[in-house]
């Protein structure tokens, strides 16, 4: 009986190719990456591995990104890798070094399966503002309660951030997971209604999700109401996040409807920078990363009062991304209307 031999090139499968491309679609600039859920904002990726993956799927952009990352690491194999990976890196070194090297810096990304958007002003340029945001639900792998969360970078550096996750402990994967502050929506860029934050579970999800992108900008709109438990008293909370490429600004518009009167609604923004109130409804990012007054946050001073708290960082994993401290901006509306529309703008002067 003749033997039958079957072979398959899994790298020709569209799903496998898309899995690989995620690495550069989630890339912001240099070693910064989109870090929703249990991810760190700064990563040293395995450049040789990314390069070889790009070869297997025929993606030149991925190859160039892998070569770029390998060059930043001095083309040295990772000592923590298995011997199999280290040997592959050594045997591939000459080809890797001869490959053109560049950051991908993709202008627009839309991942409908996880409802993640990313957008920058121009293709292959880190100049200006960058927006990433997500919908999804609160039972995803390594979930944080963060439906509707967003991040903003300027010239490839963080302005409004997702904090990420601390070093794993037994509590991280226990029934007490959402007692950890980094998992809670109140420490993401989201609203809290009378102290009620988002809840964990598949039923707590975004609805009415819509994405659009063109040369003028990129936009994600979604309803956050179902991400909150009934105690929040939400009828609807429609959030629209837009990057305006020409104006180099990010607009976050929240149009809400409450089922009953609320005593207080707080909009939280997480940032690695201390901000200064320079006028009513105007905050300027301070610090060494950006020149004074170059990046400003605008909000409705008639609706909100501003406060800022410093969060000292002791955890090594968070320190690797953010240093010794973070800041939590709280914009608090006392006795808000049952229905209203609020707009927050992040503007960068070029």
VEXLOVO-546116 format. One line per field, with one value per residue: residue number from 1; x, y, z of N, C-alpha, C in turn. Coordinates in steps of 0.1 Angstrom, whole numbers, always signed. Layout:
resi = [NUM, ...] $
n.x = [X, ...] $
n.y = [Y, ...] $
n.z = [Z, ...] $
ca.x = [X, ...] $
ca.y = [Y, ...] $
ca.z = [Z, ...] $
c.x = [X, ...] $
c.y = [Y, ...] $
c.z = [Z, ...] $
//
This chain:
resi = [1, 2, 3, 4, 5, 6, 7, 8, 9, 10, 11, 12, 13, 14, 15, 16, 17, 18, 19, 20, 21, 22, 23, 24, 25, 26, 27, 28, 29, 30, 31, 32, 33, 34, 35, 36, 37, 38, 39, 40, 41, 42, 43, 44, 45, 46, 47, 48, 49, 50, 51, 52, 53, 54, 55, 56, 57, 58, 59, 60, 61, 62, 63, 64, 65, 66, 67, 68, 69, 70, 71, 72, 73, 74, 75, 76, 77, 78, 79, 80, 81, 82, 83, 84, 85, 86, 87, 88, 89, 90, 91, 92, 93, 94, 95, 96, 97, 98, 99, 100, 101, 102, 103, 104, 105, 106, 107, 108, 109, 110, 111, 112, 113, 114, 115, 116, 117, 118, 119, 120, 121, 122, 123, 124, 125, 126, 127, 128, 129, 130, 131, 132, 133, 134, 135, 136, 137, 138, 139, 140, 141, 142, 143, 144, 145, 146, 147, 148, 149, 150, 151, 152, 153, 154, 155, 156, 157, 158, 159, 160, 161, 162, 163, 164, 165, 166, 167, 168, 169, 170, 171, 172, 173, 174, 175, 176, 177, 178, 179, 180, 181, 182, 183, 184, 185, 186, 187, 188, 189, 190, 191, 192, 193, 194, 195, 196, 197, 198, 199, 200, 201, 202, 203, 204, 205, 206, 207, 208, 209, 210, 211, 212, 213, 214, 215, 216, 217, 218, 219, 220, 221, 222, 223, 224, 225, 226, 227, 228, 229, 230, 231, 232, 233, 234, 235, 236, 237, 238, 239, 240, 241, 242, 243, 244, 245, 246, 247, 248, 249, 250, 251, 252, 253, 254, 255, 256, 257, 258, 259, 260, 261, 262, 263, 264, 265, 266, 267, 268, 269, 270, 271, 272, 273, 274, 275, 276, 277, 278, 279, 280, 281, 282, 283, 284, 285, 286, 287, 288, 289, 290, 291, 292, 293, 294, 295, 296, 297, 298, 299, 300, 301, 302, 303, 304, 305, 306, 307, 308, 309, 310, 311, 312, 313, 314, 315, 316, 317, 318, 319, 320, 321, 322, 323, 324, 325, 326, 327, 328, 329, 330, 331, 332, 333, 334, 335, 336, 337, 338, 339, 340, 341, 342, 343, 344, 345, 346, 347, 348, 349, 350] $
n.x = [+9, +7, +24, +9, +16, +11, +14, +15, +15, +13, +16, +5, -20, -47, -55, -33, -15, -26, -25, +3, +7, -3, +16, +29, +8, -1, +19, +33, +55, +90, +99, +73, +40, +5, -13, -36, -55, -38, -10, +22, +34, +58, +80, +106, +108, +112, +133, +145, +128, +104, +112, +117, +92, +78, +91, +81, +54, +55, +56, +68, +69, +67, +91, +110, +104, +110, +138, +145, +139, +157, +182, +181, +186, +211, +215, +218, +212, +185, +192, +175, +160, +151, +175, +170, +158, +179, +199, +187, +186, +213, +221, +206, +216, +232, +214, +195, +208, +212, +188, +165, +158, +131, +106, +71, +48, +20, -8, -36, -56, -79, -93, -117, -126, -118, -125, -108, -92, -67, -49, -30, -15, -1, +10, +39, +51, +58, +52, +30, -3, -15, -40, -55, -81, -107, -134, -152, -156, -160, -149, -127, -97, -72, -85, -92, -115, -125, -140, -143, -121, -92, -61, -37, -10, +18, +40, +51, +53, +40, +9, -20, -28, -29, -26, -17, -4, +4, +32, +26, +7, -6, -31, -38, -49, -72, -103, -103, -93, -103, -101, -77, -61, -53, -69, -94, -121, -122, -95, -89, -94, -121, -157, -170, -199, -216, -198, -199, -183, -173, -183, -172, -174, -190, -214, -211, -205, -195, -218, -235, -213, -192, -170, -149, -128, -108, -90, -93, -96, -100, -123, -141, -171, -193, -215, -214, -230, -239, -217, -216, -229, -264, -267, -254, -273, -276, -290, -281, -248, -231, -201, -178, -149, -124, -97, -86, -69, -60, -63, -48, -57, -74, -106, -129, -161, -188, -221, -247, -274, -292, -310, -319, -315, -281, -257, -230, -207, -177, -150, -122, -88, -57, -23, +13, +23, +25, -1, -10, -33, -41, -60, -96, -111, -89, -60, -25, +1, +28, +64, +94, +92, +76, +76, +67, +32, +28, +12, -22, -51, -86, -116, -151, -155, -177, -192, -175, -153, -118, -93, -63, -43, -14, +1, +22, +46, +55, +58, +78, +73, +55, +71, +90, +78, +67, +82, +86, +62, +27, -1, -34, -60, -89, -120, -148, -182, -207, -240, -250, -268, -297, -295, -269, -242, -208, -175, -142, -110, -78, -51, -23, +3, +21] $
n.y = [-12, +21, +48, +77, +111, +140, +175, +208, +242, +263, +289, +301, +304, +327, +334, +328, +346, +370, +370, +372, +398, +415, +424, +446, +462, +470, +486, +516, +536, +533, +516, +515, +502, +495, +488, +476, +458, +431, +440, +454, +487, +493, +474, +450, +435, +403, +406, +391, +369, +381, +391, +367, +355, +374, +369, +343, +347, +365, +393, +423, +446, +437, +422, +443, +456, +437, +436, +462, +462, +442, +455, +476, +462, +454, +432, +410, +377, +369, +361, +348, +332, +300, +274, +266, +289, +307, +296, +296, +324, +330, +316, +330, +355, +370, +374, +388, +412, +423, +432, +458, +483, +495, +513, +504, +521, +524, +540, +537, +514, +488, +465, +444, +421, +423, +449, +472, +502, +521, +550, +574, +606, +607, +582, +562, +581, +595, +619, +642, +636, +605, +580, +554, +531, +511, +488, +461, +436, +427, +402, +393, +376, +378, +401, +435, +458, +477, +487, +509, +524, +545, +557, +582, +594, +616, +626, +601, +596, +590, +605, +604, +575, +539, +522, +496, +465, +452, +433, +398, +381, +356, +367, +380, +362, +353, +351, +376, +394, +418, +435, +447, +477, +484, +470, +481, +501, +527, +535, +537, +555, +565, +570, +573, +566, +579, +566, +540, +516, +500, +465, +430, +404, +386, +398, +424, +448, +466, +483, +489, +496, +514, +522, +544, +557, +581, +604, +627, +620, +596, +575, +561, +550, +542, +525, +527, +519, +492, +482, +487, +480, +476, +494, +517, +532, +539, +549, +553, +556, +571, +571, +589, +587, +605, +611, +640, +646, +669, +690, +681, +670, +653, +642, +635, +627, +625, +615, +612, +595, +594, +572, +580, +607, +616, +620, +625, +625, +612, +618, +602, +605, +590, +596, +599, +624, +653, +678, +712, +736, +761, +778, +784, +754, +744, +725, +721, +701, +693, +691, +673, +659, +671, +704, +732, +739, +730, +707, +705, +700, +703, +710, +712, +737, +746, +724, +707, +701, +703, +680, +665, +636, +621, +591, +569, +547, +514, +489, +467, +460, +479, +502, +499, +508, +533, +547, +563, +573, +581, +600, +608, +622, +638, +647, +662, +661, +676, +668, +662, +669, +650, +643, +649, +663, +660, +672, +664, +676, +669, +686, +693, +715, +719] $
n.z = [+0, -9, +6, +19, +19, +36, +36, +49, +47, +71, +74, +52, +57, +61, +87, +103, +92, +99, +126, +130, +120, +139, +157, +145, +140, +164, +172, +184, +186, +184, +213, +223, +227, +220, +249, +260, +286, +301, +294, +288, +284, +273, +253, +245, +217, +201, +177, +156, +154, +147, +122, +108, +108, +93, +69, +63, +58, +38, +42, +38, +53, +79, +81, +78, +102, +121, +116, +123, +151, +159, +154, +172, +195, +192, +176, +191, +203, +224, +257, +273, +257, +243, +233, +208, +196, +198, +183, +158, +154, +152, +129, +111, +110, +92, +70, +83, +91, +66, +57, +49, +73, +93, +111, +113, +116, +110, +95, +99, +118, +122, +141, +140, +154, +181, +185, +183, +176, +160, +152, +134, +125, +100, +76, +83, +100, +131, +140, +156, +169, +182, +184, +201, +208, +224, +222, +228, +254, +289, +296, +284, +274, +300, +310, +317, +333, +311, +289, +262, +268, +261, +246, +242, +223, +217, +192, +194, +221, +254, +264, +274, +290, +292, +321, +324, +337, +369, +383, +381, +406, +429, +434, +411, +394, +407, +425, +435, +417, +406, +426, +424, +417, +391, +374, +374, +362, +371, +371, +346, +315, +318, +326, +359, +378, +404, +421, +410, +391, +360, +354, +357, +333, +305, +297, +301, +281, +251, +228, +197, +180, +159, +132, +114, +89, +72, +50, +65, +91, +119, +135, +162, +174, +201, +225, +259, +280, +286, +297, +324, +356, +368, +389, +382, +369, +341, +311, +285, +272, +251, +234, +215, +198, +183, +160, +147, +119, +104, +122, +142, +167, +194, +199, +224, +228, +249, +251, +271, +289, +318, +340, +364, +387, +394, +419, +414, +388, +376, +354, +345, +338, +330, +333, +327, +333, +352, +353, +347, +357, +335, +327, +330, +324, +310, +307, +310, +299, +318, +325, +314, +290, +270, +256, +276, +277, +251, +247, +254, +274, +270, +286, +297, +318, +331, +337, +350, +378, +385, +396, +408, +414, +427, +420, +435, +422, +429, +420, +400, +373, +364, +368, +349, +326, +333, +352, +384, +392, +386, +374, +382, +367, +377, +366, +377, +379, +396, +406, +379, +348, +337, +311, +288, +269, +267, +259, +255, +247, +233, +224, +204, +198, +169] $
ca.x = [+0, +15, +22, +4, +23, +4, +21, +7, +22, +3, +19, -3, -34, -50, -56, -19, -8, -31, -19, +16, +7, -8, +28, +32, -4, -2, +31, +31, +68, +102, +95, +60, +30, -8, -12, -48, -55, -25, +2, +31, +34, +72, +84, +116, +103, +122, +134, +148, +116, +94, +117, +115, +77, +75, +95, +72, +41, +57, +52, +81, +68, +70, +105, +117, +102, +119, +152, +147, +140, +170, +193, +180, +191, +225, +215, +222, +201, +180, +198, +164, +154, +155, +186, +165, +156, +192, +206, +180, +190, +227, +222, +199, +221, +237, +203, +188, +215, +212, +174, +162, +152, +122, +94, +60, +41, +8, -17, -49, -58, -92, -94, -131, -128, -116, -130, -97, -88, -55, -48, -20, -17, +4, +17, +53, +55, +54, +49, +16, -11, -18, -51, -59, -92, -113, -147, -151, -164, -152, -146, -117, -85, -64, -94, -94, -128, -120, -147, -144, -109, -84, -48, -32, +5, +22, +53, +55, +55, +26, +2, -30, -22, -34, -15, -11, -6, +16, +38, +16, +7, -17, -43, -41, -58, -81, -116, -100, -86, -108, -98, -64, -65, -50, -79, -107, -124, -119, -81, -87, -99, -135, -165, -176, -212, -219, -189, -201, -174, -177, -182, -166, -183, -192, -225, -207, -199, -199, -229, -236, -199, -190, -157, -148, -115, -105, -79, -95, -95, -104, -133, -148, -182, -198, -224, -208, -240, -240, -205, -218, -241, -276, -266, -250, -284, -274, -299, -271, -236, -225, -188, -172, -134, -120, -85, -86, -56, -56, -62, -39, -63, -82, -118, -137, -174, -197, -235, -253, -287, -293, -324, -323, -305, -269, -250, -217, -200, -163, -143, -108, -77, -44, -11, +26, +28, +17, -7, -12, -45, -37, -72, -108, -113, -77, -49, -13, +10, +41, +74, +105, +90, +71, +78, +56, +21, +27, +0, -32, -64, -97, -129, -161, -153, -190, -197, -165, -142, -106, -84, -52, -37, -2, +2, +36, +47, +65, +59, +89, +68, +50, +82, +98, +71, +63, +90, +83, +49, +17, -10, -48, -68, -104, -129, -160, -195, -217, -254, -251, -281, -301, -290, -260, -231, -195, -164, -128, -101, -64, -45, -9, +8, +32] $
ca.y = [+0, +33, +58, +91, +121, +153, +186, +220, +254, +270, +304, +306, +306, +341, +336, +328, +358, +382, +369, +378, +413, +422, +430, +460, +471, +475, +494, +531, +542, +527, +504, +517, +495, +495, +479, +473, +446, +427, +442, +465, +498, +493, +461, +447, +423, +394, +411, +380, +361, +389, +391, +354, +354, +382, +361, +331, +352, +374, +406, +431, +456, +429, +419, +455, +459, +428, +440, +474, +458, +435, +465, +483, +453, +451, +420, +399, +368, +370, +351, +341, +324, +286, +272, +265, +302, +314, +290, +302, +338, +330, +311, +339, +368, +377, +379, +398, +425, +429, +436, +472, +484, +506, +512, +503, +533, +523, +552, +533, +500, +485, +451, +443, +410, +428, +463, +481, +512, +529, +560, +585, +617, +603, +569, +562, +592, +595, +633, +646, +628, +591, +576, +540, +529, +498, +484, +447, +432, +425, +388, +389, +370, +388, +412, +446, +464, +489, +490, +523, +531, +550, +562, +593, +597, +627, +624, +588, +596, +589, +616, +597, +561, +527, +519, +482, +455, +450, +419, +388, +374, +347, +375, +384, +352, +347, +358, +390, +401, +432, +444, +453, +490, +485, +463, +488, +511, +539, +538, +538, +568, +562, +576, +566, +572, +578, +556, +527, +514, +489, +452, +420, +394, +388, +406, +438, +450, +477, +480, +500, +500, +518, +527, +551, +564, +587, +613, +638, +615, +583, +576, +550, +553, +530, +528, +520, +517, +478, +478, +491, +473, +484, +504, +530, +540, +544, +545, +552, +564, +571, +578, +590, +591, +609, +618, +649, +647, +682, +699, +675, +670, +641, +646, +625, +632, +616, +619, +602, +596, +587, +567, +587, +617, +612, +630, +629, +617, +616, +614, +599, +604, +586, +602, +599, +637, +663, +688, +724, +744, +773, +787, +776, +744, +742, +719, +720, +690, +698, +681, +674, +652, +681, +718, +738, +744, +724, +698, +710, +693, +712, +704, +722, +741, +748, +711, +699, +706, +695, +676, +656, +629, +614, +577, +564, +533, +506, +476, +468, +459, +493, +511, +497, +516, +547, +553, +562, +579, +584, +610, +605, +635, +636, +658, +658, +668, +675, +669, +665, +668, +637, +641, +660, +660, +666, +670, +666, +677, +669, +694, +694, +725, +714] $
ca.z = [+0, -11, +17, +15, +27, +36, +41, +50, +50, +79, +72, +41, +62, +64, +102, +109, +88, +106, +140, +130, +117, +151, +164, +140, +140, +178, +175, +184, +182, +191, +221, +229, +220, +226, +260, +267, +294, +308, +286, +292, +274, +266, +251, +236, +210, +195, +163, +146, +153, +139, +109, +101, +106, +81, +57, +61, +53, +27, +46, +39, +64, +91, +80, +81, +116, +129, +115, +131, +165, +162, +154, +185, +205, +189, +169, +200, +207, +238, +266, +280, +247, +242, +225, +194, +190, +197, +171, +146, +153, +148, +115, +103, +114, +80, +62, +91, +90, +52, +54, +52, +86, +95, +119, +104, +118, +102, +97, +104, +122, +127, +144, +144, +163, +194, +184, +186, +166, +162, +141, +135, +115, +87, +75, +84, +107, +145, +144, +159, +179, +179, +192, +201, +217, +223, +227, +233, +266, +301, +299, +274, +280, +307, +310, +326, +331, +304, +276, +259, +272, +250, +249, +233, +223, +209, +187, +198, +235, +260, +271, +281, +290, +299, +331, +322, +348, +378, +383, +385, +418, +430, +434, +397, +387, +417, +425, +440, +406, +403, +437, +421, +411, +376, +367, +376, +352, +377, +369, +331, +310, +317, +336, +371, +381, +418, +426, +403, +380, +352, +361, +349, +327, +291, +294, +303, +268, +242, +218, +187, +177, +145, +129, +101, +87, +59, +51, +75, +105, +122, +145, +168, +183, +208, +236, +270, +291, +290, +304, +338, +363, +368, +399, +376, +364, +328, +300, +274, +273, +237, +234, +202, +199, +169, +157, +136, +114, +100, +134, +152, +180, +197, +206, +231, +231, +256, +251, +280, +294, +331, +343, +376, +390, +400, +427, +409, +377, +374, +342, +349, +328, +335, +326, +334, +334, +360, +345, +354, +352, +330, +325, +332, +313, +302, +314, +302, +303, +323, +325, +305, +277, +260, +260, +284, +269, +238, +247, +263, +275, +272, +291, +300, +332, +337, +341, +358, +386, +383, +407, +403, +425, +424, +424, +436, +417, +436, +412, +390, +360, +360, +368, +336, +316, +337, +362, +398, +396, +376, +378, +379, +366, +379, +362, +385, +377, +407, +403, +365, +342, +334, +297, +285, +260, +272, +250, +260, +235, +235, +213, +203, +189, +161] $
c.x = [+9, +13, +17, +10, +15, +14, +12, +16, +12, +5, +11, -17, -36, -50, -42, -12, -13, -26, -5, +16, +3, +4, +31, +20, -6, +10, +28, +44, +79, +97, +81, +49, +16, -8, -25, -48, -41, -13, +9, +32, +48, +76, +97, +112, +115, +123, +136, +136, +106, +99, +114, +100, +73, +79, +85, +59, +43, +54, +65, +80, +71, +85, +113, +116, +110, +133, +155, +148, +153, +182, +193, +186, +205, +226, +219, +210, +197, +185, +187, +157, +159, +167, +182, +163, +170, +199, +200, +184, +204, +228, +215, +205, +225, +225, +195, +195, +214, +198, +172, +155, +143, +111, +82, +51, +28, -2, -30, -50, -72, -92, -108, -134, -127, -120, -119, -93, -75, -53, -37, -22, -13, +10, +32, +58, +50, +50, +34, +10, -14, -29, -53, -71, -98, -127, -147, -160, -154, -151, -135, -105, -76, -72, -91, -108, -126, -127, -148, -131, -101, -71, -45, -17, +7, +37, +59, +57, +41, +21, -10, -28, -32, -23, -9, -14, +6, +21, +27, +19, -4, -31, -48, -51, -67, -94, -115, -94, -90, -108, -85, -67, -63, -61, -93, -109, -121, -104, -78, -94, -114, -143, -168, -188, -216, -210, -190, -192, -180, -175, -176, -176, -186, -204, -222, -198, -203, -210, -228, -222, -198, -177, -157, -134, -114, -93, -80, -93, -99, -113, -139, -159, -188, -207, -218, -218, -240, -228, -206, -230, -252, -275, -261, -261, -283, -285, -290, -259, -228, -212, -183, -158, -129, -106, -87, -72, -51, -54, -53, -45, -72, -94, -125, -150, -183, -211, -242, -267, -288, -308, -329, -312, -293, -263, -237, -213, -186, -157, -128, -99, -64, -33, +2, +31, +19, +12, -9, -24, -40, -48, -84, -110, -101, -66, -37, -4, +23, +51, +85, +102, +85, +73, +65, +45, +19, +15, -10, -45, -75, -109, -138, -160, -167, -196, -188, -157, -130, -98, -74, -46, -24, -3, +16, +36, +59, +68, +69, +84, +62, +61, +89, +91, +70, +72, +84, +69, +40, +8, -24, -55, -83, -111, -143, -171, -204, -231, -256, -266, -284, -296, -281, -250, -218, -184, -151, -119, -86, -58, -30, -5, +21, +42] $
c.y = [+12, +42, +71, +101, +134, +163, +198, +231, +263, +285, +310, +308, +320, +343, +337, +341, +370, +381, +375, +393, +421, +430, +444, +468, +477, +484, +508, +538, +536, +515, +506, +509, +497, +484, +477, +459, +443, +428, +454, +475, +497, +478, +460, +434, +415, +397, +400, +372, +368, +389, +378, +351, +362, +375, +350, +336, +362, +388, +414, +441, +449, +426, +431, +459, +450, +432, +452, +471, +451, +445, +472, +475, +448, +437, +408, +390, +370, +358, +342, +332, +310, +285, +271, +279, +309, +309, +296, +316, +339, +327, +321, +353, +376, +382, +390, +412, +431, +434, +451, +473, +496, +503, +512, +516, +534, +534, +547, +518, +499, +470, +448, +432, +414, +443, +472, +489, +518, +538, +570, +595, +612, +589, +572, +575, +592, +609, +635, +636, +614, +587, +561, +539, +515, +498, +471, +445, +429, +411, +383, +383, +381, +401, +423, +452, +477, +491, +505, +531, +535, +555, +573, +594, +609, +625, +611, +586, +597, +602, +611, +583, +551, +523, +505, +473, +454, +436, +409, +382, +364, +355, +378, +375, +345, +355, +373, +399, +415, +441, +451, +466, +491, +478, +470, +499, +525, +544, +536, +552, +566, +569, +567, +573, +569, +566, +542, +526, +502, +475, +442, +410, +397, +397, +421, +442, +463, +473, +492, +505, +503, +525, +533, +557, +569, +596, +624, +633, +601, +583, +563, +555, +541, +534, +520, +516, +502, +474, +480, +483, +482, +496, +517, +538, +546, +539, +543, +560, +563, +579, +577, +595, +593, +615, +627, +652, +661, +691, +693, +675, +657, +646, +634, +631, +622, +622, +608, +605, +588, +583, +575, +597, +611, +623, +635, +619, +622, +610, +613, +599, +600, +591, +600, +613, +645, +673, +700, +731, +758, +783, +778, +767, +741, +737, +718, +709, +696, +687, +682, +668, +662, +695, +723, +743, +739, +715, +703, +701, +703, +705, +715, +725, +744, +735, +704, +707, +697, +692, +666, +649, +622, +600, +572, +549, +526, +493, +477, +468, +473, +503, +511, +506, +530, +554, +553, +567, +581, +594, +606, +618, +631, +649, +654, +667, +666, +677, +671, +663, +653, +633, +653, +654, +667, +662, +673, +666, +676, +675, +695, +705, +719, +726] $
c.z = [+0, +1, +11, +25, +25, +42, +40, +54, +58, +78, +60, +45, +66, +79, +108, +104, +96, +121, +140, +128, +129, +157, +158, +140, +154, +182, +174, +179, +190, +200, +228, +220, +227, +237, +268, +274, +300, +299, +291, +281, +266, +265, +242, +229, +204, +180, +153, +144, +145, +124, +101, +99, +94, +68, +53, +55, +42, +29, +48, +50, +77, +92, +84, +96, +125, +128, +123, +146, +168, +163, +167, +197, +202, +182, +178, +203, +221, +246, +272, +270, +248, +232, +210, +188, +189, +185, +158, +143, +147, +133, +106, +103, +101, +72, +70, +90, +76, +49, +57, +65, +88, +105, +110, +104, +108, +105, +104, +106, +127, +129, +149, +154, +178, +196, +189, +174, +170, +150, +144, +124, +101, +87, +76, +90, +121, +149, +146, +168, +173, +189, +190, +211, +215, +227, +234, +245, +277, +306, +289, +282, +287, +308, +321, +324, +324, +290, +274, +263, +259, +255, +238, +235, +214, +205, +192, +213, +242, +266, +280, +279, +295, +308, +328, +334, +356, +377, +388, +399, +418, +429, +420, +391, +397, +416, +430, +429, +405, +415, +434, +413, +396, +368, +366, +366, +358, +376, +354, +327, +307, +328, +348, +376, +395, +424, +419, +391, +371, +359, +351, +345, +313, +288, +295, +291, +261, +233, +208, +183, +162, +143, +115, +101, +73, +60, +61, +89, +106, +134, +149, +177, +189, +220, +248, +281, +296, +298, +319, +344, +364, +379, +394, +371, +350, +318, +287, +278, +260, +237, +219, +203, +185, +169, +145, +131, +111, +112, +144, +166, +181, +204, +212, +235, +237, +257, +260, +284, +307, +333, +356, +379, +397, +408, +421, +398, +376, +362, +346, +336, +335, +327, +333, +337, +344, +351, +354, +348, +348, +327, +329, +321, +305, +311, +305, +308, +306, +323, +314, +291, +266, +265, +266, +274, +255, +236, +258, +262, +278, +276, +294, +315, +339, +342, +351, +367, +384, +395, +401, +415, +419, +429, +423, +431, +424, +428, +401, +376, +355, +359, +355, +325, +320, +347, +376, +402, +383, +382, +373, +379, +368, +375, +367, +382, +388, +402, +388, +360, +339, +320, +294, +275, +265, +261, +256, +247, +240, +223, +215, +193, +182, +159] $
//
